[in-house]
Amino acid sequence: MSLRVGLSAVIVAAIDGLPHVLATRGGDEDGLEGLPFGAFDPEGHRTFEIGLRDWVSAQTGFELGYVEQLYTFGDLGRELPTARLDSGSPADRVISVGYIALTPEATEIGGAFDAVWRNWYRYFPWEDHHADSAQAIISPLSDQLKKWADSAGSPAASHDRWTRASIAFGLDDKPWIEERVLERYELLYEADIVPEAWRDRAETSPCSLPERVTGTPMRSDHRRILATGMSRLRGKIKYRPVVFELMQEMFTLSALQETVEGILGTKLHKQNFRRALDKTGFVEGTGEFETATGGRPAERFRFRREILSEQAALGVQTPKQR
């Protein structure tokens, strides 16, 4: 069996306060989009991260900023037997080392790389709880999960399935936990609700839910990799100030809050958010004002990057609206 190592990148930028990921088009017989993915050259690259940066730069002309390794994805069957990473021979098994990268600018992608910036809720519509359509998406998913739970072979197994679904999706008065993106996706996969579950078995899905509910599928296991990146970022902004890697050099506090809300998929309490932000010392006013806000001019702020060397900087507090 031949073994190949590839590098996958969840590249995130905030556009109008909403998180977008760089998605590749083409390269799949079904025309599915995927994540940037390339071969690791063990002779030419000293580390995986160097390989990722070089590969993305060469293919897209895009220079990565903040980069963090996510996970290694190597499940048997995750790629078709004929999967290729380059012009070489097919690989029997492809292992992918996943990374998340953050950028303050969603620049136009050039070169020979066919890619586009996509709102990540295109792939995970049930994760956007600050949208008016949230309940209209959760409700049919809940119905399908209940059918799946009821179809288990025994009352105990049915109870176990529904308990897992309730915890993951915040049903039956359980809290919604933003970081459980991967857990929710894998549960929908196990319940045969997302189309990848049927595709991977080369079967036709009988699920009648529309794509606006189940999300746009991606090639291979790229939606699972994206879910891993979303989970990591949602959790990390609460204990490290990585959200500022998505902001321009100067920004308004409203733009910062919109970006945090976009990542978490939930609404935050404005006054409490700003009070908590003041306590961190992360930002300082520049004395310049944004006049294109449609209302009273808003002061522009900057991230005090030097604070990272002054103290162990915590994340941005996220007090929710009640």
Stockholm file with secondary structure:
# STOCKHOLM 1.0

chainA/1-322         MSLRVGLSAVIVAAIDGLPHVLATRGGDEDGLEGLPFGAFDPEGHRTFEIGLRDWVSAQTGFELGYVEQLYTFGDLGRELPTARLDSGSPADRVISVGYIALTPEATEIGGAFDAVWRNWYRYFPWEDHHADSAQAIISPLSDQLKKWADSAGSPAASHDRWTRASIAFGLDDKPWIEERVLERYELLYEADIVPEAWRDRAETSPCSLPERVTGTPMRSDHRRILATGMSRLRGKIKYRPVVFELMQEMFTLSALQETVEGILGTKLHKQNFRRALDKTGFVEGTGEFETATGGRPAERFRFRREILSEQAALGVQTPKQR
#=GR chainA/1-322 SS CCEEEEEEEEEEEEETTEEEEEEECCSSTTCCBBCCEEECCTTTCSSHHHHHHHHHHHHHSCCCCEEEEEEEECCTTSSCTTCCSSSSCCCSEEEEEEEEEECSCCCCCCTTCCEEEEEGGGTCGGGCTTSTTHHHHHHHHHHHHHHHHHTSSSHHHHHHHHHHHHHHHTCTTCCCCTTTHHHHHHHHHHTTCSHHHHHTTTCCCCCCCCHHHHCCCBSTTHHHHHHHHHHHHHHHTTTSCGGGGGSCSSBCHHHHHHHHHHHHTSCBCHHHHHHHHHHHTCEEEEEEEECTTSSSCEEEEEECTTHHHHSCCCCCCCCBCC
#=GC SS_cons         CCEEEEEEEEEEEEETTEEEEEEECCSSTTCCBBCCEEECCTTTCSSHHHHHHHHHHHHHSCCCCEEEEEEEECCTTSSCTTCCSSSSCCCSEEEEEEEEEECSCCCCCCTTCCEEEEEGGGTCGGGCTTSTTHHHHHHHHHHHHHHHHHTSSSHHHHHHHHHHHHHHHTCTTCCCCTTTHHHHHHHHHHTTCSHHHHHTTTCCCCCCCCHHHHCCCBSTTHHHHHHHHHHHHHHHTTTSCGGGGGSCSSBCHHHHHHHHHHHHTSCBCHHHHHHHHHHHTCEEEEEEEECTTSSSCEEEEEECTTHHHHSCCCCCCCCBCC
//
